[in-house]
Amino acid sequence: MIFDVLFYAAAGAFGWGLSLATYRMFALHYGWPMGELHVNKPALPVLLGLACLIIGFVFALRNRGEMGGWAILFSGVFLSIVWTGLLRVASQSSLFLAPGAAGLIILGWVLAPGQQ
């Protein structure tokens, strides 16, 4: 069985980025707690989340073969639902996890540009 690190990183970047970009909206609506960045500088987490989401989406577009791209998108949306809806405050950890996953994708593109 092959473990594709970039596949999981792309699903993570997409899911955690989506969670990060939408958390403030859900937190305000349902009265969930928010971290300092979501309260004082709400544009920063949204923009960071969107950037990571786009990187994961672009990777999914490049890997359409054998359902890989769709699996990344579906896995990312599922991760976002679980991360935001069930774990709530865990969405704050997306501030670290989403850029880390996006960085792994970029590193994979730089180190092995012909492989993806």
Number of C-alpha atoms within 10 A of each C-alpha: 3 4 7 8 12 20 20 18 24 32 30 29 36 35 32 35 35 29 33 30 25 18 27 24 12 14 16 12 9 9 10 13 14 17 14 10 15 20 12 10 11 14 14 15 22 22 14 19 27 22 20 30 29 18 22 32 22 14 27 22 15 11 17 13 10 8 10 15 22 16 16 27 22 14 19 27 20 14 20 27 17 16 23 24 15 11 12 18 17 14 27 23 13 28 20 11 19 30 21 16 26 27 17 18 23 18 13 16 15 10 10 10 10 7 7 10
